[in-house]
């Protein structure tokens, strides 16, 4: 992924997969569960960089039990 893709305001599900290393099914499952925020524009589902960062932070807290290391 090049620098211009990292500076996008919105990422497609495919971009989200590349950025996180997770499958599209995992991202859709997290969106449907309400754990990953997304924006629907027309028929496309898009994710903001902030939503991806928040989701990763939330998963980290859930995994670590919220304890500081």
C-alpha positions as CSV (number, residue, x, y, z in Angstrom):
1,X,0.0,0.0,0.0
2,X,1.4,3.4,-0.9
3,X,1.5,6.6,1.0
4,X,-1.6,8.1,-0.8
5,X,-3.7,5.2,0.2
6,X,-2.7,5.7,3.9
7,X,-3.8,9.3,3.7
8,X,-7.3,8.5,2.5
9,X,-10.3,9.8,4.4
10,X,-12.2,6.6,3.8
11,X,-11.0,3.0,3.2
12,X,-12.9,0.3,1.4
13,X,-13.3,-3.0,3.0
14,X,-10.6,-4.3,0.7
15,X,-8.2,-1.5,2.0
16,X,-9.2,-2.4,5.5
17,X,-8.2,-6.0,4.9
18,X,-4.8,-4.9,3.6
19,X,-4.2,-2.5,6.5
20,X,-5.2,-4.9,9.2
21,X,-4.4,-8.3,7.8
22,X,-7.9,-9.6,8.5
23,X,-10.3,-11.1,6.0
24,X,-13.3,-9.2,4.6
25,X,-15.6,-11.6,6.5
26,X,-14.0,-10.7,9.8
27,X,-14.4,-6.9,9.1
28,X,-18.1,-7.4,8.0
29,X,-18.7,-9.5,11.1
30,X,-17.2,-6.8,13.3
31,X,-19.3,-4.1,11.5
32,X,-22.5,-6.1,11.9
33,X,-21.7,-6.7,15.6
34,X,-21.4,-3.0,16.0
35,X,-17.7,-3.2,17.1
36,X,-16.3,-1.5,13.9
37,X,-17.9,1.7,12.8
38,X,-18.5,2.2,9.1
39,X,-20.2,4.5,6.6
40,X,-22.4,3.3,3.8
41,X,-22.3,5.5,0.7
42,X,-24.5,4.2,-2.0
43,X,-23.8,0.5,-2.2
44,X,-20.3,0.8,-0.8
45,X,-19.3,0.2,2.8
46,X,-16.4,2.4,3.9
47,X,-14.3,2.7,7.1
48,X,-12.6,5.8,8.4
49,X,-9.0,5.5,9.6
50,X,-10.1,6.6,13.0
51,X,-12.7,3.8,13.2
52,X,-10.0,1.3,12.3
53,X,-7.7,2.7,15.0
54,X,-10.5,2.7,17.6
55,X,-11.5,-0.9,16.7
56,X,-8.0,-2.1,17.2
57,X,-7.7,-0.2,20.5
58,X,-11.0,-1.7,21.7
59,X,-9.9,-5.2,20.7
60,X,-6.6,-4.7,22.5
61,X,-8.3,-3.5,25.7
62,X,-10.7,-6.5,25.5
63,X,-7.9,-8.9,25.0
64,X,-5.7,-7.4,27.7
65,X,-8.5,-6.9,30.2
66,X,-7.9,-3.2,30.2
67,X,-4.7,-3.6,32.2
68,X,-1.8,-1.3,31.5
69,X,1.4,-3.1,30.7
